[in-house]
Amino acid sequence: MAISKELLAILACPKCKGEIHLNEKEDGLICDRCNLIYEIRDGFPIMLIDEARELKP
């Protein structure tokens, strides 16, 4: 299940409040500023800082 464009437009990184975008696989939301990815599970973004993974350099 894909994330709607309307939802993407209002979501922000919970850590820095910056913009986020879908990754290539469309299974996570990336914050470039924090270098974090928030997983999308069953069509729902998990926007918890403790659940986010650090992106590999």
C-alpha positions as CSV (number, residue, x, y, z in Angstrom):
1,M,0.0,0.0,0.0
2,A,1.5,3.3,-1.1
3,I,1.6,6.5,1.0
4,S,-0.7,9.2,-0.6
5,K,0.8,12.4,-1.9
6,E,-1.4,14.3,0.5
7,L,-0.1,12.5,3.5
8,L,3.5,13.0,2.3
9,A,2.9,16.7,1.9
10,I,2.0,17.2,5.6
11,L,4.5,14.8,7.3
12,A,7.7,16.1,8.7
13,C,10.6,14.5,10.5
14,P,9.7,14.3,14.2
15,K,13.3,15.0,15.3
16,C,14.1,18.2,13.3
17,K,10.7,19.0,11.8
18,G,12.3,19.0,8.4
19,E,11.1,17.6,5.1
20,I,11.0,13.9,4.4
21,H,10.8,11.9,1.2
22,L,10.1,8.4,0.1
23,N,13.1,6.1,-0.5
24,E,13.5,4.3,-3.8
25,K,11.9,1.1,-2.6
26,E,9.0,3.2,-1.2
27,D,9.2,1.3,2.1
28,G,10.6,4.2,4.2
29,L,10.7,7.9,4.6
30,I,14.0,9.6,4.6
31,C,15.1,12.8,6.5
32,D,18.3,13.9,4.8
33,R,19.0,16.5,7.5
34,C,19.0,13.9,10.3
35,N,20.3,11.0,8.1
36,L,17.4,8.8,9.3
37,I,14.9,6.5,7.7
38,Y,11.4,5.9,9.1
39,E,10.0,2.5,8.1
40,I,6.6,2.1,6.5
41,R,4.8,-0.9,7.8
42,D,1.5,-2.1,6.4
43,G,1.1,1.2,4.6
44,F,1.6,3.3,7.8
45,P,4.7,5.4,8.4
46,I,6.3,4.7,11.8
47,M,7.3,8.2,12.8
48,L,8.9,7.5,16.1
49,I,12.5,8.7,16.7
50,D,13.4,5.6,18.7
51,E,12.2,3.4,15.8
52,A,14.1,5.3,13.1
53,R,17.3,3.8,11.6
54,E,20.4,5.7,10.7
55,L,21.2,5.7,7.0
56,K,24.5,4.2,5.9
57,P,27.0,6.8,4.7
